[in-house]
């Protein structure tokens, strides 16, 4: 996602234009994009919640020390803890497959404010093929291998989950880039 911060999709411009009060990042990876969000939070004053399955707990501790609400959890499960219409801006860069993104979008939609923005990365790379982790780094949460494999065998990728929501009228596409693995920004209707 970091390559889309000021280039390609230009997440920074979308964030500064929207001026959200609550930003949720699902999947922090190496933390480069999280660092960008922390800087923007200093300018805009939003609350930042990061949901990550914690491959690097020390990074989570560092972010907590910087005032980030860091949650060691699975995105589609943790999204259920937010109130209806609470989220203004969400970034999704997690497990890169239809099954996971379908769950994330289903959980996110009622928790997004109308007009809120969801930005997703790797939409080109995993449009029709599915990425997956070997396991989660959260104890007690079984990794859904069979469900992900079933969607993969059916030929479903991330773009299918996105297109389902666009066709349903729950979201509308506001920006897209095919650069750097692809990214899409969708507004909640």
Order of alpha helices (4+ residues) and beta strands (2+ residues): alpha-beta-alpha-beta-alpha-beta-alpha-beta-alpha-beta-alpha-alpha-beta-beta
